[in-house]
Amino acid sequence: IEKIFLKASFLETGFSKIGQQEPLLKSYKRKYRYLVSGHYKIIYSVASEKVFIHTIFDTRQNPKKLKTRK
């Protein structure tokens, strides 16, 4: 949990676009990005200079489940 918080802290220090765009969520209007911490993806978006973390996804799961969680 601490590693996830540490990785997510990059988002509040002005590096909100550090993550790549999430390919499984490209079909949505909102641009979802992600950071990886161990086996977890931190899925987030940026709007009006605010960062919204939508989910922490365990990458050992079926990737199709990510589309239903957004």
PQR file with spaces between the fields and no chain letter, atoms N, CA, C, O and H, PARSE charges and radii, in Angstrom:
ATOM       1  N    ILE     1       0.839   -1.195    0.000 -0.4000 1.5000
ATOM       2  CA   ILE     1       0.000    0.000    0.000 -0.0000 2.0000
ATOM       3  C    ILE     1       0.878    1.250    0.000  0.5500 1.7000
ATOM       4  O    ILE     1       0.582    2.216   -0.704 -0.5500 1.4000
ATOM       5  N    GLU     2       1.945    1.237    0.778 -0.4000 1.5000
ATOM       6  CA   GLU     2       2.835    2.395    0.821 -0.0000 2.0000
ATOM       7  C    GLU     2       3.454    2.683   -0.542  0.5500 1.7000
ATOM       8  O    GLU     2       3.596    3.846   -0.921 -0.5500 1.4000
ATOM       9  H    GLU     2       2.185    0.452    1.350  0.4000 1.0000
ATOM      10  N    LYS     3       3.825    1.634   -1.286 -0.4000 1.5000
ATOM      11  CA   LYS     3       4.417    1.823   -2.615 -0.0000 2.0000
ATOM      12  C    LYS     3       3.417    2.455   -3.579  0.5500 1.7000
ATOM      13  O    LYS     3       3.785    3.275   -4.419 -0.5500 1.4000
ATOM      14  H    LYS     3       3.709    0.690   -0.978  0.4000 1.0000
ATOM      15  N    ILE     4       2.157    2.067   -3.451 -0.4000 1.5000
ATOM      16  CA   ILE     4       1.117    2.653   -4.307 -0.0000 2.0000
ATOM      17  C    ILE     4       0.944    4.134   -3.981  0.5500 1.7000
ATOM      18  O    ILE     4       0.861    4.960   -4.890 -0.5500 1.4000
ATOM      19  H    ILE     4       1.857    1.401   -2.769  0.4000 1.0000
ATOM      20  N    PHE     5       0.888    4.476   -2.702 -0.4000 1.5000
ATOM      21  CA   PHE     5       0.771    5.882   -2.302 -0.0000 2.0000
ATOM      22  C    PHE     5       1.976    6.687   -2.758  0.5500 1.7000
ATOM      23  O    PHE     5       1.830    7.825   -3.205 -0.5500 1.4000
ATOM      24  H    PHE     5       0.956    3.805   -1.964  0.4000 1.0000
ATOM      25  N    LEU     6       3.150    6.116   -2.652 -0.4000 1.5000
ATOM      26  CA   LEU     6       4.363    6.815   -3.078 -0.0000 2.0000
ATOM      27  C    LEU     6       4.317    7.097   -4.576  0.5500 1.7000
ATOM      28  O    LEU     6       4.626    8.207   -5.009 -0.5500 1.4000
ATOM      29  H    LEU     6       3.269    5.191   -2.289  0.4000 1.0000
ATOM      30  N    LYS     7       3.938    6.108   -5.357 -0.4000 1.5000
ATOM      31  CA   LYS     7       3.848    6.285   -6.806 -0.0000 2.0000
ATOM      32  C    LYS     7       2.784    7.323   -7.155  0.5500 1.7000
ATOM      33  O    LYS     7       3.002    8.169   -8.022 -0.5500 1.4000
ATOM      34  H    LYS     7       3.687    5.207   -5.004  0.4000 1.0000
ATOM      35  N    ALA     8       1.633    7.261   -6.481 -0.4000 1.5000
ATOM      36  CA   ALA     8       0.553    8.215   -6.746 -0.0000 2.0000
ATOM      37  C    ALA     8       0.937    9.634   -6.352  0.5500 1.7000
ATOM      38  O    ALA     8       0.386   10.592   -6.895 -0.5500 1.4000
ATOM      39  H    ALA     8       1.456    6.574   -5.776  0.4000 1.0000
ATOM      40  N    SER     9       1.856    9.785   -5.433 -0.4000 1.5000
ATOM      41  CA   SER     9       2.269   11.127   -5.002 -0.0000 2.0000
ATOM      42  C    SER     9       2.952   11.899   -6.131  0.5500 1.7000
ATOM      43  O    SER     9       3.002   13.128   -6.086 -0.5500 1.4000
ATOM      44  H    SER     9       2.304    9.007   -4.992  0.4000 1.0000
ATOM      45  N    PHE    10       3.476   11.206   -7.136 -0.4000 1.5000
ATOM      46  CA   PHE    10       4.037   11.896   -8.305 -0.0000 2.0000
ATOM      47  C    PHE    10       2.973   12.743   -8.988  0.5500 1.7000
ATOM      48  O    PHE    10       3.284   13.782   -9.571 -0.5500 1.4000
ATOM      49  H    PHE    10       3.435   10.207   -7.172  0.4000 1.0000
ATOM      50  N    LEU    11       1.732   12.310   -8.920 -0.4000 1.5000
ATOM      51  CA   LEU    11       0.644   13.011   -9.599 -0.0000 2.0000
ATOM      52  C    LEU    11       0.359   14.365   -8.976  0.5500 1.7000
ATOM      53  O    LEU    11      -0.057   15.289   -9.675 -0.5500 1.4000
ATOM      54  H    LEU    11       1.479   11.466   -8.447  0.4000 1.0000
ATOM      55  N    GLU    12       0.574   14.499   -7.681 -0.4000 1.5000
ATOM      56  CA   GLU    12       0.280   15.771   -7.015 -0.0000 2.0000
ATOM      57  C    GLU    12       1.452   16.737   -7.060  0.5500 1.7000
ATOM      58  O    GLU    12       1.327   17.882   -6.625 -0.5500 1.4000
ATOM      59  H    GLU    12       0.913   13.749   -7.114  0.4000 1.0000
ATOM      60  N    THR    13       2.586   16.292   -7.579 -0.4000 1.5000
ATOM      61  CA   THR    13       3.756   17.160   -7.627 -0.0000 2.0000
ATOM      62  C    THR    13       3.996   17.722   -9.025  0.5500 1.7000
ATOM      63  O    THR    13       5.124   18.075   -9.369 -0.5500 1.4000
ATOM      64  H    THR    13       2.688   15.362   -7.932  0.4000 1.0000
ATOM      65  N    GLY    14       2.942   17.804   -9.830 -0.4000 1.5000
ATOM      66  CA   GLY    14       3.047   18.424  -11.144 -0.0000 2.0000
ATOM      67  C    GLY    14       3.384   17.471  -12.279  0.5500 1.7000
ATOM      68  O    GLY    14       3.613   17.912  -13.405 -0.5500 1.4000
ATOM      69  H    GLY    14       2.025   17.517   -9.551  0.4000 1.0000
ATOM      70  N    PHE    15       3.420   16.183  -12.006 -0.4000 1.5000
ATOM      71  CA   PHE    15       3.715   15.213  -13.047 -0.0000 2.0000
ATOM      72  C    PHE    15       2.466   14.431  -13.435  0.5500 1.7000
ATOM      73  O    PHE    15       2.519   13.213  -13.602 -0.5500 1.4000
ATOM      74  H    PHE    15       3.234   15.824  -11.091  0.4000 1.0000
ATOM      75  N    SER    16       1.358   15.119  -13.575 -0.4000 1.5000
ATOM      76  CA   SER    16       0.085   14.442  -13.814 -0.0000 2.0000
ATOM      77  C    SER    16       0.014   13.724  -15.160  0.5500 1.7000
ATOM      78  O    SER    16      -0.817   12.834  -15.344 -0.5500 1.4000
ATOM      79  H    SER    16       1.314   16.109  -13.439  0.4000 1.0000
ATOM      80  N    LYS    17       0.869   14.098  -16.088 -0.4000 1.5000
ATOM      81  CA   LYS    17       0.836   13.441  -17.403 -0.0000 2.0000
ATOM      82  C    LYS    17       1.999   12.472  -17.568  0.5500 1.7000
ATOM      83  O    LYS    17       2.370   12.119  -18.688 -0.5500 1.4000
ATOM      84  H    LYS    17       1.544   14.821  -15.939  0.4000 1.0000
ATOM      85  N    ILE    18       2.570   12.047  -16.451 -0.4000 1.5000
ATOM      86  CA   ILE    18       3.689   11.122  -16.483 -0.0000 2.0000
ATOM      87  C    ILE    18       3.267    9.739  -16.968  0.5500 1.7000
ATOM      88  O    ILE    18       4.062    9.031  -17.585 -0.5500 1.4000
ATOM      89  H    ILE    18       2.268   12.334  -15.542  0.4000 1.0000
ATOM      90  N    GLY    19       2.039    9.354  -16.698 -0.4000 1.5000
ATOM      91  CA   GLY    19       1.559    8.023  -17.066 -0.0000 2.0000
ATOM      92  C    GLY    19       1.155    7.929  -18.523  0.5500 1.7000
ATOM      93  O    GLY    19       0.806    8.925  -19.156 -0.5500 1.4000
ATOM      94  H    GLY    19       1.393    9.930  -16.197  0.4000 1.0000
ATOM      95  N    GLN    20       1.208    6.725  -19.035 -0.4000 1.5000
ATOM      96  CA   GLN    20       0.765    6.473  -20.402 -0.0000 2.0000
ATOM      97  C    GLN    20      -0.751    6.377  -20.452  0.5500 1.7000
ATOM      98  O    GLN    20      -1.403    6.134  -19.437 -0.5500 1.4000
ATOM      99  H    GLN    20       1.491    5.916  -18.521  0.4000 1.0000
ATOM     100  N    GLN    21      -1.304    6.571  -21.644 -0.4000 1.5000
ATOM     101  CA   GLN    21      -2.740    6.417  -21.797 -0.0000 2.0000
ATOM     102  C    GLN    21      -3.085    4.939  -21.702  0.5500 1.7000
ATOM     103  O    GLN    21      -2.405    4.098  -22.289 -0.5500 1.4000
ATOM     104  H    GLN    21      -0.774    6.769  -22.469  0.4000 1.0000
ATOM     105  N    GLU    22      -4.132    4.626  -20.968 -0.4000 1.5000
ATOM     106  CA   GLU    22      -4.556    3.235  -20.775 -0.0000 2.0000
ATOM     107  C    GLU    22      -5.182    2.712  -22.064  0.5500 1.7000
ATOM     108  O    GLU    22      -6.253    3.181  -22.452 -0.5500 1.4000
ATOM     109  H    GLU    22      -4.685    5.310  -20.491  0.4000 1.0000
ATOM     110  N    PRO    23      -4.539    1.747  -22.742 -0.5600 1.5000
ATOM     111  CA   PRO    23      -5.059    1.258  -24.025  0.2800 2.0000
ATOM     112  C    PRO    23      -6.427    0.587  -23.937  0.5500 1.7000
ATOM     113  O    PRO    23      -7.195    0.648  -24.897 -0.5500 1.4000
ATOM     114  N    LEU    24      -6.745   -0.037  -22.837 -0.4000 1.5000
ATOM     115  CA   LEU    24      -8.045   -0.706  -22.709 -0.0000 2.0000
ATOM     116  C    LEU    24      -9.196    0.280  -22.557  0.5500 1.7000
ATOM     117  O    LEU    24     -10.357   -0.096  -22.719 -0.5500 1.4000
ATOM     118  H    LEU    24      -6.120   -0.087  -22.057  0.4000 1.0000
ATOM     119  N    LEU    25      -8.888    1.537  -22.247 -0.4000 1.5000
ATOM     120  CA   LEU    25      -9.938    2.536  -22.028 -0.0000 2.0000
ATOM     121  C    LEU    25      -9.897    3.663  -23.063  0.5500 1.7000
ATOM     122  O    LEU    25     -10.487    4.720  -22.842 -0.5500 1.4000
ATOM     123  H    LEU    25      -7.945    1.842  -22.115  0.4000 1.0000
ATOM     124  N    LYS    26      -9.215    3.454  -24.180 -0.4000 1.5000
ATOM     125  CA   LYS    26      -9.090    4.494  -25.208 -0.0000 2.0000
ATOM     126  C    LYS    26     -10.412    4.848  -25.877  0.5500 1.7000
ATOM     127  O    LYS    26     -10.550    5.944  -26.420 -0.5500 1.4000
ATOM     128  H    LYS    26      -8.735    2.595  -24.361  0.4000 1.0000
ATOM     129  N    SER    27     -11.370    3.956  -25.848 -0.4000 1.5000
ATOM     130  CA   SER    27     -12.643    4.216  -26.526 -0.0000 2.0000
ATOM     131  C    SER    27     -13.537    5.189  -25.755  0.5500 1.7000
ATOM     132  O    SER    27     -14.542    5.659  -26.288 -0.5500 1.4000
ATOM     133  H    SER    27     -11.258    3.066  -25.406  0.4000 1.0000
ATOM     134  N    TYR    28     -13.184    5.490  -24.523 -0.4000 1.5000
ATOM     135  CA   TYR    28     -13.984    6.413  -23.719 -0.0000 2.0000
ATOM     136  C    TYR    28     -13.595    7.860  -24.006  0.5500 1.7000
ATOM     137  O    TYR    28     -12.461    8.142  -24.393 -0.5500 1.4000
ATOM     138  H    TYR    28     -12.368    5.108  -24.089  0.4000 1.0000
ATOM     139  N    LYS    29     -14.537    8.763  -23.817 -0.4000 1.5000
ATOM     140  CA   LYS    29     -14.294   10.187  -24.069 -0.0000 2.0000
ATOM     141  C    LYS    29     -13.186   10.730  -23.155  0.5500 1.7000
ATOM     142  O    LYS    29     -12.303   11.460  -23.605 -0.5500 1.4000
ATOM     143  H    LYS    29     -15.458    8.534  -23.503  0.4000 1.0000
ATOM     144  N    ARG    30     -13.244   10.373  -21.899 -0.4000 1.5000
ATOM     145  CA   ARG    30     -12.237   10.815  -20.934 -0.0000 2.0000
ATOM     146  C    ARG    30     -10.926   10.078  -21.220  0.5500 1.7000
ATOM     147  O    ARG    30     -10.938    8.891  -21.546 -0.5500 1.4000
ATOM     148  H    ARG    30     -13.962    9.780  -21.533  0.4000 1.0000
ATOM     149  N    LYS    31      -9.808   10.774  -21.098 -0.4000 1.5000
ATOM     150  CA   LYS    31      -8.506   10.136  -21.315 -0.0000 2.0000
ATOM     151  C    LYS    31      -7.999    9.583  -19.992  0.5500 1.7000
ATOM     152  O    LYS    31      -7.667   10.328  -19.070 -0.5500 1.4000
ATOM     153  H    LYS    31      -9.797   11.738  -20.832  0.4000 1.0000
ATOM     154  N    TYR    32      -7.951    8.287  -19.927 -0.4000 1.5000
ATOM     155  CA   TYR    32      -7.454    7.614  -18.733 -0.0000 2.0000
ATOM     156  C    TYR    32      -5.973    7.314  -18.903  0.5500 1.7000
ATOM     157  O    TYR    32      -5.533    6.856  -19.957 -0.5500 1.4000
ATOM     158  H    TYR    32      -8.221    7.682  -20.676  0.4000 1.0000
ATOM     159  N    ARG    33      -5.218    7.577  -17.855 -0.4000 1.5000
ATOM     160  CA   ARG    33      -3.794    7.289  -17.832 -0.0000 2.0000
ATOM     161  C    ARG    33      -3.533    6.302  -16.703  0.5500 1.7000
ATOM     162  O    ARG    33      -4.411    6.026  -15.886 -0.5500 1.4000
ATOM     163  H    ARG    33      -5.576    7.949  -16.999  0.4000 1.0000
ATOM     164  N    TYR    34      -2.308    5.771  -16.670 -0.4000 1.5000
ATOM     165  CA   TYR    34      -1.989    4.848  -15.595 -0.0000 2.0000
ATOM     166  C    TYR    34      -0.527    4.931  -15.193  0.5500 1.7000
ATOM     167  O    TYR    34       0.343    5.290  -15.987 -0.5500 1.4000
ATOM     168  H    TYR    34      -1.594    5.995  -17.334  0.4000 1.0000
ATOM     169  N    LEU    35      -0.289    4.591  -13.948 -0.4000 1.5000
ATOM     170  CA   LEU    35       1.047    4.375  -13.402 -0.0000 2.0000
ATOM     171  C    LEU    35       1.072    2.959  -12.864  0.5500 1.7000
ATOM     172  O    LEU    35       0.049    2.441  -12.415 -0.5500 1.4000
ATOM     173  H    LEU    35      -0.996    4.300  -13.304  0.4000 1.0000
ATOM     174  N    VAL    36       2.232    2.332  -12.908 -0.4000 1.5000
ATOM     175  CA   VAL    36       2.364    0.966  -12.419 -0.0000 2.0000
ATOM     176  C    VAL    36       3.153    0.965  -11.122  0.5500 1.7000
ATOM     177  O    VAL    36       4.190    1.619  -11.003 -0.5500 1.4000
ATOM     178  H    VAL    36       3.062    2.752  -13.273  0.4000 1.0000
ATOM     179  N    SER    37       2.640    0.218  -10.152 -0.4000 1.5000
ATOM     180  CA   SER    37       3.331    0.011   -8.882 -0.0000 2.0000
ATOM     181  C    SER    37       3.199   -1.469   -8.540  0.5500 1.7000
ATOM     182  O    SER    37       2.145   -1.919   -8.092 -0.5500 1.4000
ATOM     183  H    SER    37       1.798   -0.312  -10.249  0.4000 1.0000
ATOM     184  N    GLY    38       4.270   -2.217   -8.752 -0.4000 1.5000
ATOM     185  CA   GLY    38       4.217   -3.664   -8.524 -0.0000 2.0000
ATOM     186  C    GLY    38       3.240   -4.310   -9.475  0.5500 1.7000
ATOM     187  O    GLY    38       3.361   -4.149  -10.690 -0.5500 1.4000
ATOM     188  H    GLY    38       5.127   -1.851   -9.115  0.4000 1.0000
ATOM     189  N    HIS    39       2.268   -5.044   -8.943 -0.4000 1.5000
ATOM     190  CA   HIS    39       1.244   -5.709   -9.758 -0.0000 2.0000
ATOM     191  C    HIS    39       0.001   -4.838   -9.934  0.5500 1.7000
ATOM     192  O    HIS    39      -1.042   -5.339  -10.355 -0.5500 1.4000
ATOM     193  H    HIS    39       2.170   -5.175   -7.957  0.4000 1.0000
ATOM     194  N    TYR    40       0.091   -3.560   -9.624 -0.4000 1.5000
ATOM     195  CA   TYR    40      -1.088   -2.701   -9.634 -0.0000 2.0000
ATOM     196  C    TYR    40      -0.945   -1.553  -10.614  0.5500 1.7000
ATOM     197  O    TYR    40       0.135   -0.985  -10.782 -0.5500 1.4000
ATOM     198  H    TYR    40       0.938   -3.153   -9.282  0.4000 1.0000
ATOM     199  N    LYS    41      -2.063   -1.220  -11.261 -0.4000 1.5000
ATOM     200  CA   LYS    41      -2.144   -0.039  -12.111 -0.0000 2.0000
ATOM     201  C    LYS    41      -2.984    0.995  -11.367  0.5500 1.7000
ATOM     202  O    LYS    41      -4.068    0.691  -10.871 -0.5500 1.4000
ATOM     203  H    LYS    41      -2.940   -1.681  -11.124  0.4000 1.0000
ATOM     204  N    ILE    42      -2.476    2.199  -11.299 -0.4000 1.5000
ATOM     205  CA   ILE    42      -3.217    3.320  -10.740 -0.0000 2.0000
ATOM     206  C    ILE    42      -3.852    4.014  -11.946  0.5500 1.7000
ATOM     207  O    ILE    42      -3.160    4.672  -12.723 -0.5500 1.4000
ATOM     208  H    ILE    42      -1.594    2.447  -11.702  0.4000 1.0000
ATOM     209  N    ILE    43      -5.149    3.869  -12.098 -0.4000 1.5000
ATOM     210  CA   ILE    43      -5.866    4.432  -13.244 -0.0000 2.0000
ATOM     211  C    ILE    43      -6.397    5.801  -12.835  0.5500 1.7000
ATOM     212  O    ILE    43      -7.116    5.931  -11.844 -0.5500 1.4000
ATOM     213  H    ILE    43      -5.711    3.334  -11.468  0.4000 1.0000
ATOM     214  N    TYR    44      -6.030    6.828  -13.619 -0.4000 1.5000
ATOM     215  CA   TYR    44      -6.424    8.192  -13.262 -0.0000 2.0000
ATOM     216  C    TYR    44      -6.713    9.012  -14.510  0.5500 1.7000
ATOM     217  O    TYR    44      -6.403    8.600  -15.627 -0.5500 1.4000
ATOM     218  H    TYR    44      -5.445    6.722  -14.424  0.4000 1.0000
ATOM     219  N    SER    45      -7.306   10.171  -14.303 -0.4000 1.5000
ATOM     220  CA   SER    45      -7.528   11.131  -15.377 -0.0000 2.0000
ATOM     221  C    SER    45      -7.203   12.518  -14.840  0.5500 1.7000
ATOM     222  O    SER    45      -7.126   12.737  -13.631 -0.5500 1.4000
ATOM     223  H    SER    45      -7.558   10.506  -13.395  0.4000 1.0000
ATOM     224  N    VAL    46      -7.015   13.440  -15.763 -0.4000 1.5000
ATOM     225  CA   VAL    46      -6.698   14.821  -15.404 -0.0000 2.0000
ATOM     226  C    VAL    46      -7.751   15.716  -16.037  0.5500 1.7000
ATOM     227  O    VAL    46      -8.032   15.605  -17.230 -0.5500 1.4000
ATOM     228  H    VAL    46      -7.077   13.262  -16.745  0.4000 1.0000
ATOM     229  N    ALA    47      -8.334   16.604  -15.236 -0.4000 1.5000
ATOM     230  CA   ALA    47      -9.327   17.561  -15.733 -0.0000 2.0000
ATOM     231  C    ALA    47      -9.183   18.854  -14.950  0.5500 1.7000
ATOM     232  O    ALA    47      -9.167   18.845  -13.719 -0.5500 1.4000
ATOM     233  H    ALA    47      -8.106   16.694  -14.266  0.4000 1.0000
ATOM     234  N    SER    48      -9.080   19.949  -15.656 -0.4000 1.5000
ATOM     235  CA   SER    48      -8.949   21.266  -15.022 -0.0000 2.0000
ATOM     236  C    SER    48      -7.814   21.281  -13.995  0.5500 1.7000
ATOM     237  O    SER    48      -7.960   21.813  -12.894 -0.5500 1.4000
ATOM     238  H    SER    48      -9.093   19.956  -16.656  0.4000 1.0000
ATOM     239  N    GLU    49      -6.699   20.695  -14.372 -0.4000 1.5000
ATOM     240  CA   GLU    49      -5.506   20.640  -13.530 -0.0000 2.0000
ATOM     241  C    GLU    49      -5.709   19.866  -12.222  0.5500 1.7000
ATOM     242  O    GLU    49      -4.904   19.977  -11.297 -0.5500 1.4000
ATOM     243  H    GLU    49      -6.581   20.263  -15.266  0.4000 1.0000
ATOM     244  N    LYS    50      -6.782   19.088  -12.153 -0.4000 1.5000
ATOM     245  CA   LYS    50      -7.026   18.216  -11.003 -0.0000 2.0000
ATOM     246  C    LYS    50      -6.843   16.775  -11.454  0.5500 1.7000
ATOM     247  O    LYS    50      -7.174   16.412  -12.583 -0.5500 1.4000
ATOM     248  H    LYS    50      -7.436   18.998  -12.905  0.4000 1.0000
ATOM     249  N    VAL    51      -6.316   15.970  -10.557 -0.4000 1.5000
ATOM     250  CA   VAL    51      -6.098   14.551  -10.848 -0.0000 2.0000
ATOM     251  C    VAL    51      -7.159   13.740  -10.108  0.5500 1.7000
ATOM     252  O    VAL    51      -7.380   13.925   -8.912 -0.5500 1.4000
ATOM     253  H    VAL    51      -6.047   16.265   -9.640  0.4000 1.0000
ATOM     254  N    PHE    52      -7.805   12.844  -10.839 -0.4000 1.5000
ATOM     255  CA   PHE    52      -8.823   11.977  -10.269 -0.0000 2.0000
ATOM     256  C    PHE    52      -8.359   10.532  -10.402  0.5500 1.7000
ATOM     257  O    PHE    52      -8.202   10.028  -11.514 -0.5500 1.4000
ATOM     258  H    PHE    52      -7.626   12.694  -11.811  0.4000 1.0000
ATOM     259  N    ILE    53      -8.141    9.871   -9.285 -0.4000 1.5000
ATOM     260  CA   ILE    53      -7.785    8.459   -9.312 -0.0000 2.0000
ATOM     261  C    ILE    53      -9.087    7.669   -9.328  0.5500 1.7000
ATOM     262  O    ILE    53      -9.907    7.783   -8.417 -0.5500 1.4000
ATOM     263  H    ILE    53      -8.269   10.280   -8.381  0.4000 1.0000
ATOM     264  N    HIS    54      -9.266    6.870  -10.370 -0.4000 1.5000
ATOM     265  CA   HIS    54     -10.523    6.145  -10.552 -0.0000 2.0000
ATOM     266  C    HIS    54     -10.492    4.756   -9.936  0.5500 1.7000
ATOM     267  O    HIS    54     -11.488    4.298   -9.376 -0.5500 1.4000
ATOM     268  H    HIS    54      -8.600    6.777  -11.110  0.4000 1.0000
ATOM     269  N    THR    55      -9.363    4.093  -10.037 -0.4000 1.5000
ATOM     270  CA   THR    55      -9.270    2.758   -9.465 -0.0000 2.0000
ATOM     271  C    THR    55      -7.812    2.328   -9.345  0.5500 1.7000
ATOM     272  O    THR    55      -6.932    2.847  -10.032 -0.5500 1.4000
ATOM     273  H    THR    55      -8.553    4.464  -10.492  0.4000 1.0000
ATOM     274  N    ILE    56      -7.587    1.387   -8.475 -0.4000 1.5000
ATOM     275  CA   ILE    56      -6.312    0.696   -8.367 -0.0000 2.0000
ATOM     276  C    ILE    56      -6.614   -0.720   -8.848  0.5500 1.7000
ATOM     277  O    ILE    56      -7.376   -1.446   -8.210 -0.5500 1.4000
ATOM     278  H    ILE    56      -8.302    0.966   -7.918  0.4000 1.0000
ATOM     279  N    PHE    57      -6.019   -1.110   -9.966 -0.4000 1.5000
ATOM     280  CA   PHE    57      -6.358   -2.374  -10.611 -0.0000 2.0000
ATOM     281  C    PHE    57      -5.220   -3.368  -10.475  0.5500 1.7000
ATOM     282  O    PHE    57      -4.080   -3.069  -10.832 -0.5500 1.4000
ATOM     283  H    PHE    57      -5.399   -0.520  -10.484  0.4000 1.0000
ATOM     284  N    ASP    58      -5.525   -4.542   -9.964 -0.4000 1.5000
ATOM     285  CA   ASP    58      -4.556   -5.625   -9.840 -0.0000 2.0000
ATOM     286  C    ASP    58      -4.377   -6.246  -11.227  0.5500 1.7000
ATOM     287  O    ASP    58      -5.312   -6.833  -11.771 -0.5500 1.4000
ATOM     288  H    ASP    58      -6.451   -4.785   -9.675  0.4000 1.0000
ATOM     289  N    THR    59      -3.185   -6.116  -11.793 -0.4000 1.5000
ATOM     290  CA   THR    59      -2.945   -6.572  -13.163 -0.0000 2.0000
ATOM     291  C    THR    59      -2.926   -8.087  -13.308  0.5500 1.7000
ATOM     292  O    THR    59      -2.831   -8.594  -14.425 -0.5500 1.4000
ATOM     293  H    THR    59      -2.425   -5.639  -11.350  0.4000 1.0000
ATOM     294  N    ARG    60      -3.014   -8.811  -12.216 -0.4000 1.5000
ATOM     295  CA   ARG    60      -3.080  -10.272  -12.292 -0.0000 2.0000
ATOM     296  C    ARG    60      -4.508  -10.741  -12.590  0.5500 1.7000
ATOM     297  O    ARG    60      -4.745  -11.936  -12.771 -0.5500 1.4000
ATOM     298  H    ARG    60      -3.091   -8.399  -11.308  0.4000 1.0000
ATOM     299  N    GLN    61      -5.456   -9.802  -12.641 -0.4000 1.5000
ATOM     300  CA   GLN    61      -6.837  -10.126  -12.984 -0.0000 2.0000
ATOM     301  C    GLN    61      -7.004  -10.123  -14.494  0.5500 1.7000
ATOM     302  O    GLN    61      -6.109   -9.710  -15.232 -0.5500 1.4000
ATOM     303  H    GLN    61      -5.264   -8.831  -12.494  0.4000 1.0000
ATOM     304  N    ASN    62      -8.156  -10.589  -14.941 -0.4000 1.5000
ATOM     305  CA   ASN    62      -8.499  -10.538  -16.350 -0.0000 2.0000
ATOM     306  C    ASN    62      -8.612   -9.064  -16.763  0.5500 1.7000
ATOM     307  O    ASN    62      -9.376   -8.323  -16.145 -0.5500 1.4000
ATOM     308  H    ASN    62      -8.882  -10.925  -14.342  0.4000 1.0000
ATOM     309  N    PRO    63      -7.876   -8.617  -17.785 -0.5600 1.5000
ATOM     310  CA   PRO    63      -7.922   -7.207  -18.187  0.2800 2.0000
ATOM     311  C    PRO    63      -9.309   -6.704  -18.581  0.5500 1.7000
ATOM     312  O    PRO    63      -9.582   -5.507  -18.488 -0.5500 1.4000
ATOM     313  N    LYS    64     -10.178   -7.600  -19.015 -0.4000 1.5000
ATOM     314  CA   LYS    64     -11.544   -7.199  -19.399 -0.0000 2.0000
ATOM     315  C    LYS    64     -12.299   -6.619  -18.202  0.5500 1.7000
ATOM     316  O    LYS    64     -13.221   -5.822  -18.380 -0.5500 1.4000
ATOM     317  H    LYS    64      -9.957   -8.572  -19.091  0.4000 1.0000
ATOM     318  N    LYS    65     -11.920   -7.010  -16.996 -0.4000 1.5000
ATOM     319  CA   LYS    65     -12.583   -6.483  -15.800 -0.0000 2.0000
ATOM     320  C    LYS    65     -12.335   -4.993  -15.615  0.5500 1.7000
ATOM     321  O    LYS    65     -13.134   -4.301  -14.985 -0.5500 1.4000
ATOM     322  H    LYS    65     -11.172   -7.658  -16.851  0.4000 1.0000
ATOM     323  N    LEU    66     -11.224   -4.495  -16.165 -0.4000 1.5000
ATOM     324  CA   LEU    66     -10.916   -3.072  -16.039 -0.0000 2.0000
ATOM     325  C    LEU    66     -11.961   -2.219  -16.718  0.5500 1.7000
ATOM     326  O    LEU    66     -12.317   -1.159  -16.204 -0.5500 1.4000
ATOM     327  H    LEU    66     -10.574   -5.057  -16.677  0.4000 1.0000
ATOM     328  N    LYS    67     -12.456   -2.650  -17.848 -0.4000 1.5000
ATOM     329  CA   LYS    67     -13.473   -1.877  -18.590 -0.0000 2.0000
ATOM     330  C    LYS    67     -14.755   -1.729  -17.789  0.5500 1.7000
ATOM     331  O    LYS    67     -15.458   -0.728  -17.928 -0.5500 1.4000
ATOM     332  H    LYS    67     -12.166   -3.511  -18.266  0.4000 1.0000
ATOM     333  N    THR    68     -15.068   -2.708  -16.956 -0.4000 1.5000
ATOM     334  CA   THR    68     -16.300   -2.643  -16.175 -0.0000 2.0000
ATOM     335  C    THR    68     -16.129   -1.841  -14.899  0.5500 1.7000
ATOM     336  O    THR    68     -17.122   -1.501  -14.255 -0.5500 1.4000
ATOM     337  H    THR    68     -14.497   -3.521  -16.843  0.4000 1.0000
ATOM     338  N    ARG    69     -14.888   -1.527  -14.511 -0.4000 1.5000
ATOM     339  CA   ARG    69     -14.633   -0.835  -13.253 -0.0000 2.0000
ATOM     340  C    ARG    69     -14.473    0.663  -13.412  0.5500 1.7000
ATOM     341  O    ARG    69     -14.624    1.389  -12.429 -0.5500 1.4000
ATOM     342  H    ARG    69     -14.082   -1.803  -15.034  0.4000 1.0000
ATOM     343  N    LYS    70     -14.182    1.149  -14.570 -0.4000 1.5000
ATOM     344  CA   LYS    70     -13.831    2.548  -14.775 -0.0000 2.0000
ATOM     345  C    LYS    70     -14.801    3.428  -14.071  0.5500 1.7000
ATOM     346  O    LYS    70     -14.676    4.651  -14.123 -0.5500 1.4000
ATOM     347  H    LYS    70     -14.059    0.559  -15.369  0.4000 1.0000
